[in-house]
Amino acid sequence: MSELDATPVGYALSGCTHDFLRFVVMEDARVKVNHFYFIDHPVKPGTQVLVRTFRTQPYNPEMITGRTGPLAGKKGRRADYGKRLEYTIAYAEILGYYDEKGRWRMMEMAPSPWDYVYEPNEDALRRFFIPEKMESDALMLEIGKARGTNIPVYIDLNAVAKGHMFVAGMTRSGKSSFIINLVAKASRLKPRPHFVIFDIRGEYNGLRRYGANMLPYTKFTPGISDPKTIADKLDLKGKERNLVIEAVRSLQSEDTPVNRDNILEKVGEILEQGVVYKTETSKKKALASINWFLENKGAFIDKESKPLDVINEIKNNFALILDFSVDADIEAQQRTAKYVLDHVRNYAMERKDYGDFACIIAIEEAQYFAPERGVEMRESSAQSQVKASMIETASQAGGYNVGLILMTQRPAYVLKSTISQCNSVACFRLKSGNDQDAILQYTEYGSERLKDYLPGLADHEAMLWGLAVPTPFPIIAEIEVEEYPQKAVAFAKSAWEKMEQNAGPKNKRSSGLPLHLMES
């Protein structure tokens, strides 16, 4: 190893394996956690192997319980004579190396004791981050720099469209900023990729200055035709629910318009058959109850809604943002999501032989549309249908150049069959063990070391790996932020101050004084 490329910082200890390195740090050297270092390949002279530290630990045998160090500390003295016995151990994962043909390989054997560990300079490290051979059809987008360096980190948007990406992280760790800046920077690429964004909280309005079109999701909400969904929207239960479902199905089979009057008439016909209710009193009571629900909650049935053609909107706009924050109608949002996913997926399959359609669909709060079993918000037909559509899209659409970017704060709550379909990952800070396990078990990282990295990531730092990341090992990137999500216009403190200023005289209280003292 040339001194120009790297500087020795330590020696390998016994107990190393082909993917785990433990080394003692030289006395004057500084080894940092989550930084890269080199070792020489044991049997391939001149071949550098990349490692990354995940922990350092100082050790002083003089400070073990029962030795003289603790006894001196008890008396308030420092056993300086024991400092000469102190040393630092660093722990690292062995990532791999490039062979003589430029192919990335995992280490086949363990390093030997006394093997040097080097700190590389940035030029030497850059050769690992930016491979010489790139895919000819790649569409590279620089999204930031490798932590602590000026080495650019790229994402291949072509690979995202051919596969899928999973983006996870705690609140305010930088997920939305990552997507906003990815789309903003992609607007300058040639060719420009096309995006659809499910904006749950109205945070992506800033992308309009880059050419995005933002529309309320209701523009794409189809009418309700599913009998179970109609019954769910009416809040019907038990036999009355089954009656309405049977009535709607009968009208649809007869090709009769499904409206409130026809539903009520068909329910009456079914009741007259005497199968559900035997007595005339129970029949009249059931019919009156269903009539009340139809009159008071069934206005949506008579509305004729023709959603916008989502395919035309995608073709005509670089980025189409569906604003789901305009209301809190979960059922309508789920129905809209299914409409968009189904139409985009089916159209892409129809155009497979023409090669003239591709897009990336970014879905905020993926757990709302593909919840893990047992954590659904509520059982409904619309939820079951959008979950099925998400599974089918994740399973099939990548082969037709429709990629998903699934975003969530809680990976443990997202359906694991959709996570496992994502062959690229951008993971921001995560501290929950369940969420870390979901990433570890259902993505292709394959190392317990992930749990050492994720809790310590700073805001707007992400660990990235997978097919869309040209670097063949996971890297921590400092995301370059040009645009921020549009959150609330004021902090809570400011809002409370305004509420206090606008409150009536009886509601105003001076800070620190009880009300009865103020009045006196």
C-alpha positions in Angstrom: 0.0 0.0 0.0 1.4 3.4 -1.0 1.8 6.0 1.7 0.3 8.4 -0.8 -2.9 6.4 -0.8 -3.3 5.7 2.9 -1.8 6.1 6.4 -1.4 3.2 8.9 -3.7 3.6 11.9 -3.7 0.1 13.5 -3.1 -3.6 13.4 -5.5 -6.5 13.0 -6.1 -8.6 16.1 -6.9 -12.3 16.4 -10.5 -13.4 16.1 -11.2 -11.7 12.8 -13.5 -13.4 10.2 -14.1 -12.9 6.5 -16.6 -10.1 7.3 -15.5 -8.9 10.7 -12.4 -7.0 11.6 -11.1 -6.1 15.0 -8.0 -4.0 15.3 -5.9 -2.1 17.9 -5.6 1.6 17.2 -2.1 3.1 17.1 -1.3 5.5 19.9 -1.2 8.7 17.9 -4.0 7.7 15.4 -7.6 8.7 15.5 -10.2 6.2 14.3 -13.8 7.4 13.8 -17.0 5.4 13.9 -18.8 5.0 10.6 -15.7 5.9 8.6 -13.9 3.8 5.9 -10.5 2.2 6.2 -8.4 -0.2 4.1 -6.7 -3.5 4.7 -4.6 -5.5 2.2 -6.0 -8.6 0.7 -4.2 -11.5 2.5 -3.3 -13.4 -0.7 -3.7 -10.8 -3.5 -0.8 -8.3 -3.2 -1.8 -4.7 -4.1 -5.5 -5.3 -3.7 -7.2 -3.0 -1.2 -10.2 -4.3 0.8 -12.7 -1.7 2.1 -13.8 -1.9 5.8 -16.1 0.4 7.8 -15.9 0.9 11.6 -19.1 0.6 13.6 -17.7 0.9 17.2 -14.5 1.9 19.1 -13.8 0.9 22.7 -11.0 2.1 25.0 -9.6 -0.6 27.3 -7.3 -0.3 30.4 -6.7 -3.4 32.4 -5.6 -1.2 35.3 -9.2 0.0 35.6 -10.8 -3.4 36.0 -12.6 -4.0 39.3 -10.2 -5.3 41.9 -7.1 -3.6 40.3 -5.3 -0.6 41.7 -7.0 1.9 39.4 -10.5 1.8 41.0 -8.8 1.8 44.5 -7.0 5.0 43.6 -10.2 6.5 42.2 -11.9 5.7 45.5 -9.4 8.0 47.2 -10.0 10.7 44.7 -6.7 10.1 42.9 -6.0 9.2 39.3 -3.8 6.2 38.6 -1.7 7.9 35.9 0.8 5.0 36.1 -1.9 2.9 34.4 -2.3 5.1 31.4 0.6 3.4 29.6 -1.5 0.2 29.6 -4.5 1.8 27.9 -5.4 1.1 24.3 -8.3 1.4 21.9 -10.0 -1.4 20.0 -12.0 -0.6 16.8 -14.6 -3.0 15.3 -15.3 -2.9 11.6 -17.3 -4.8 9.0 -15.3 -6.0 6.0 -17.2 -4.8 2.9 -15.3 -6.2 -0.1 -13.0 -5.3 -2.9 -12.7 -4.9 -6.7 -10.9 -7.8 -8.4 -8.6 -7.5 -11.4 -11.6 -7.4 -13.8 -13.3 -4.6 -11.9 -15.9 -6.9 -10.3 -17.0 -6.3 -6.8 -16.3 -9.3 -4.5 -16.8 -10.1 -0.9 -13.8 -11.0 1.2 -13.1 -14.8 1.1 -11.0 -15.1 4.2 -10.1 -13.5 7.4 -7.2 -11.0 7.8 -4.2 -12.2 9.8 -3.1 -10.7 13.1 -0.6 -7.8 12.7 -2.0 -6.9 9.2 -2.0 -3.2 8.8 -5.2 -1.1 8.8 -4.9 2.1 6.7 -6.8 5.3 6.6 -7.2 6.1 2.9 -7.1 9.6 1.3 -10.1 10.8 -0.5 -8.8 10.0 -4.0 -8.2 6.4 -3.0 -11.6 6.2 -1.4 -13.3 7.7 -4.4 -12.4 4.7 -6.6 -14.6 2.6 -4.4 -17.6 5.0 -4.4 -17.7 5.7 -8.1 -17.1 2.5 -10.1 -15.4 2.8 -13.5 -18.1 0.7 -15.2 -21.6 2.2 -15.2 -24.7 0.7 -16.7 -25.3 2.2 -20.2 -29.0 2.9 -19.5 -28.4 4.5 -16.1 -29.9 7.9 -15.3 -27.7 9.1 -12.5 -28.8 11.8 -10.0 -26.4 13.2 -7.4 -28.3 13.5 -4.1 -25.5 14.4 -1.7 -22.0 13.6 -0.5 -20.6 10.7 1.3 -20.4 11.6 5.0 -17.3 13.6 5.8 -16.0 13.8 2.2 -16.6 15.6 -1.0 -17.3 12.3 -2.9 -20.7 12.5 -4.6 -23.4 9.9 -4.0 -25.7 9.0 -6.8 -29.1 7.3 -7.3 -29.9 5.6 -10.6 -33.5 6.7 -11.4 -33.7 4.1 -14.2 -33.1 1.4 -11.6 -35.8 2.9 -9.3 -38.2 2.7 -12.2 -37.2 -0.9 -13.0 -37.4 -1.9 -9.3 -38.7 -0.1 -6.2 -37.2 2.0 -3.4 -38.1 1.9 0.3 -37.5 5.1 2.3 -37.8 4.9 6.1 -36.9 7.1 9.0 -38.2 8.8 12.2 -40.2 12.0 12.1 -38.1 15.0 11.0 -35.1 12.8 10.0 -35.3 14.0 6.4 -37.5 11.6 4.4 -39.8 14.2 2.7 -36.9 16.5 2.1 -35.1 13.6 0.4 -37.9 13.0 -2.1 -38.6 16.7 -2.6 -34.9 17.4 -3.5 -34.7 14.2 -5.6 -37.6 15.4 -7.7 -36.4 19.0 -7.9 -32.9 17.9 -9.1 -34.5 15.4 -11.5 -36.2 18.3 -13.2 -32.8 19.3 -14.6 -32.0 15.9 -16.0 -32.2 15.0 -19.7 -34.4 13.2 -20.2 -36.7 14.3 -17.4 -38.2 11.4 -15.5 -41.9 11.5 -14.7 -43.2 11.3 -11.1 -46.5 10.8 -9.3 -46.5 11.8 -5.6 -49.1 10.9 -3.0 -48.8 13.9 -0.8 -50.5 13.1 2.5 -49.9 16.3 4.3 -49.6 18.9 1.6 -45.9 19.3 1.9 -44.8 19.2 -1.8 -46.2 22.5 -3.0 -42.7 23.9 -3.4 -42.2 21.5 -6.4 -44.5 23.6 -8.5 -41.7 26.0 -9.2 -39.9 23.1 -10.9 -42.8 22.3 -13.2 -44.9 20.0 -11.0 -48.7 20.1 -11.2 -50.5 19.8 -7.8 -54.1 18.8 -7.8 -56.5 17.7 -5.0 -56.8 13.9 -5.0 -60.5 14.2 -5.4 -60.0 15.0 -9.1 -59.0 11.4 -9.5 -61.6 9.7 -7.2 -63.7 7.3 -9.1 -67.4 6.7 -8.3 -68.2 3.8 -5.9 -69.3 0.7 -7.7 -68.2 -2.0 -5.2 -71.3 -3.2 -3.2 -69.2 -3.8 0.0 -67.8 -0.3 -0.2 -71.3 1.2 -0.6 -72.4 -0.7 2.5 -69.3 0.4 4.4 -69.9 4.1 3.5 -73.5 3.8 4.7 -72.2 2.4 8.1 -74.6 -0.5 7.9 -74.1 -3.6 10.0 -75.4 -7.2 10.1 -78.4 -8.3 8.1 -79.1 -4.7 6.8 -75.6 -4.5 5.4 -76.0 -7.9 3.6 -79.4 -6.8 2.2 -77.8 -3.6 0.6 -74.9 -5.6 -0.8 -77.2 -8.2 -2.3 -79.5 -5.4 -3.7 -76.5 -3.5 -5.4 -75.2 -6.8 -6.9 -78.6 -7.6 -8.3 -79.0 -4.1 -9.9 -75.5 -4.4 -11.4 -76.3 -7.9 -12.9 -79.5 -6.5 -14.3 -77.6 -3.5 -15.8 -79.9 -1.2 -13.8 -78.6 2.2 -12.5 -77.4 2.0 -9.0 -79.0 4.9 -7.1 -80.8 5.3 -3.8 -84.3 4.8 -5.1 -83.4 1.6 -7.0 -81.5 0.2 -4.1 -84.4 0.8 -1.7 -86.8 -0.8 -4.2 -84.6 -3.8 -4.7 -84.2 -4.3 -0.9 -88.0 -4.3 -0.7 -88.2 -7.0 -3.4 -85.7 -9.1 -1.5 -87.5 -8.7 1.8 -90.8 -9.8 0.2 -89.2 -13.2 -0.4 -89.3 -13.8 3.3 -85.8 -15.3 3.5 -84.1 -12.7 5.7 -87.0 -11.6 7.9 -90.2 -13.7 8.4 -92.7 -11.2 9.9 -94.2 -8.1 8.2 -93.2 -6.0 11.2 -89.5 -7.0 11.0 -89.5 -6.4 7.2 -91.0 -2.9 7.6 -88.5 -2.1 10.4 -85.5 -3.2 8.3 -86.7 -1.3 5.2 -87.3 1.9 7.3 -83.9 1.6 8.8 -82.2 1.1 5.4 -84.2 4.0 4.0 -82.9 6.3 6.8 -79.3 5.4 6.1 -79.8 6.0 2.4 -81.4 9.4 2.9 -78.9 10.6 5.5 -75.6 9.0 4.4 -76.2 7.9 0.9 -75.9 11.2 -1.1 -72.6 9.9 -2.6 -74.5 7.1 -4.4 -76.3 9.4 -6.7 -73.3 11.5 -7.6 -71.8 10.8 -11.0 -68.1 11.4 -10.8 -65.7 10.9 -13.7 -62.1 11.1 -12.6 -59.4 12.8 -14.6 -57.4 10.6 -16.9 -54.3 10.0 -14.7 -52.3 8.7 -17.7 -52.8 12.0 -19.6 -51.9 14.0 -16.5 -48.7 12.0 -16.1 -47.7 12.4 -19.7 -48.3 16.1 -19.7 -46.6 16.9 -16.4 -43.1 16.2 -15.2 -44.4 15.6 -11.7 -48.0 15.1 -10.7 -48.7 15.7 -7.0 -52.0 14.4 -5.6 -52.8 16.4 -2.5 -54.4 14.1 0.0 -54.5 16.7 2.7 -57.7 18.4 1.4 -59.9 16.2 3.5 -59.8 13.3 5.9 -62.0 10.8 4.0 -59.8 7.7 4.4 -62.1 5.5 2.3 -62.1 7.9 -0.7 -58.3 8.3 -0.4 -57.8 4.6 -0.5 -60.2 4.2 -3.4 -58.3 7.0 -5.3 -54.9 5.3 -4.6 -56.2 2.1 -6.0 -57.5 3.8 -9.1 -54.2 5.5 -9.8 -52.1 2.4 -9.1 -54.3 0.1 -11.2 -54.5 2.5 -14.2 -50.8 3.3 -14.3 -49.8 -0.4 -13.9 -52.3 -1.6 -16.6 -51.4 1.1 -19.0 -47.7 0.3 -18.6 -48.4 -3.3 -19.3 -50.3 -2.4 -22.4 -47.4 -0.3 -23.7 -44.7 -2.8 -22.9 -44.0 -3.5 -26.6 -43.8 0.3 -27.5 -41.4 1.5 -24.8 -43.1 4.9 -24.6 -44.2 5.1 -21.0 -42.4 5.0 -17.6 -42.9 6.7 -14.2 -42.0 6.6 -10.6 -44.8 6.7 -7.9 -43.7 8.1 -4.6 -46.2 7.2 -1.8 -46.0 9.0 1.6 -47.1 7.1 4.7 -47.2 3.7 2.9 -48.7 2.1 6.0 -52.0 3.7 5.2 -52.2 2.0 1.8 -50.4 -1.3 2.6 -50.6 -1.9 6.3 -49.1 -5.0 7.9 -51.6 -7.6 9.0 -53.0 -6.7 12.4 -52.2 -2.9 12.3 -55.0 -1.8 9.9 -56.7 1.4 10.9 -60.1 -0.3 10.3 -61.4 -3.2 8.3 -63.0 -2.0 5.1 -63.5 -3.1 1.5 -61.6 -0.1 0.2 -58.6 -0.8 2.4 -58.5 -4.5 1.3 -58.6 -3.4 -2.3 -55.9 -0.8 -2.2 -53.7 -3.2 -0.3 -54.2 -5.8 -3.0 -53.4 -3.2 -5.6 -50.2 -2.2 -3.8 -49.1 -5.9 -3.6 -49.8 -6.4 -7.3 -48.0 -3.2 -8.3 -45.0 -3.9 -6.2 -44.8 -7.5 -7.7 -45.4 -6.7 -11.3 -45.0 -3.0 -12.2 -41.2 -2.8 -12.0 -41.0 -5.1 -15.1 -42.9 -2.4 -17.0 -40.9 0.6 -15.9 -43.3 1.7 -13.1 -41.3 2.0 -9.9 -42.6 2.7 -6.4 -40.9 4.8 -3.7 -42.6 3.7 -0.5 -42.0 6.1 2.5 -42.9 5.5 6.1 -41.9 6.5 9.7 -42.7 3.0 10.9 -41.4 0.2 8.7 -42.8 -2.4 11.2 -46.3 -1.2 10.2 -45.9 -1.7 6.4 -46.8 -4.9 4.7 -43.6 -7.0 4.6 -44.4 -8.4 1.1 -44.2 -4.9 -0.3 -41.0 -4.0 1.6 -39.3 -7.2 0.3 -40.1 -6.1 -3.3 -38.0 -3.0 -2.9 -34.4 -3.7 -4.1 -33.1 -0.2 -3.1 -33.3 1.4 0.3 -32.7 4.9 1.8 -32.9 4.6 5.6 -32.8 7.7 7.8 -32.5 7.7 11.6 -34.3 4.9 13.2 -34.2 4.0 16.9 -37.1 1.6 17.3 -36.0 -2.0 17.5 -39.1 -3.3 15.7 -38.5 -0.8 12.8 -34.8 -1.7 12.6 -35.8 -5.4 12.5 -38.2 -4.8 9.6 -35.4 -3.2 7.6 -32.9 -5.9 8.5 -35.2 -8.9 7.8 -37.0 -7.7 4.6 -34.3 -5.8 2.7 -31.0 -7.0 1.3 -28.6 -5.4 3.7 -27.8 -8.7 5.4 -25.8 -7.6 8.4 -26.6 -7.0 12.1 -24.3 -3.9 11.8 -27.2 -1.9 10.5 -28.4 -1.5 14.1 -25.1 0.2 15.0 -25.5 2.8 12.3 -29.2 3.9 12.1 -29.7 5.4 15.6 -26.8 7.8 15.2 -27.6 9.3 11.9 -28.0 13.1 11.9 -30.9 14.9 10.3 -30.8 14.7 6.5 -28.3 11.7 6.6 -29.3 8.4 5.1 -27.8 5.0 4.7 -28.4 3.9 1.1 -27.9 0.5 -0.6 -29.4 -1.6 -3.4 -29.6 -1.7 -7.2 -30.3 2.1 -7.5 -27.1 2.9 -5.7 -24.0 2.4 -8.0 -21.8 1.9 -5.0 -21.8 -1.9 -4.3 -22.0 -1.5 -0.5 -24.2 0.6 1.9 -23.1 4.2 2.2 -24.1 7.1 4.5 -24.9 10.1 2.5 -25.3 13.7 3.6 -28.4 14.8 1.6 -28.1 18.2 -0.2 -31.2 20.1 0.6 -32.4 22.8 -1.7 -36.1 22.7 -0.9 -37.8 21.9 2.4 -41.3 20.4 3.0 -44.0 23.0 3.6 -45.1 22.3 7.2 -47.4 24.4 9.4 -46.8 28.1 8.8 -46.0 28.7 12.5 -44.6 26.8 15.5 -47.0 25.8 18.2 -45.7 28.5 20.6 -46.5 31.2 18.1 -49.9 29.8 17.5 -50.7 29.7 21.2 -49.5 33.3 21.6 -52.0 34.4 18.8 -54.8 32.3 20.5 -54.1 34.1 23.8 -54.1 37.5 22.1 -57.5 36.8 20.4 -59.1 35.3 23.5 -61.9 37.2 25.2 -61.2 39.1 28.5 -62.6 36.4 30.7 -60.1 33.8 29.2 -57.0 36.0 29.5 -54.7 35.2 32.4 -51.5 36.8 33.4 -48.6 34.3 33.5 -47.8 33.2 37.0 -50.8 34.6 38.9 -53.9 32.6 39.8 -57.2 33.9 38.5 -58.6 34.9 41.9 -55.5 37.1 42.6 -55.8 38.7 39.2 -59.4 39.6 39.9 -58.6 41.0 43.3 
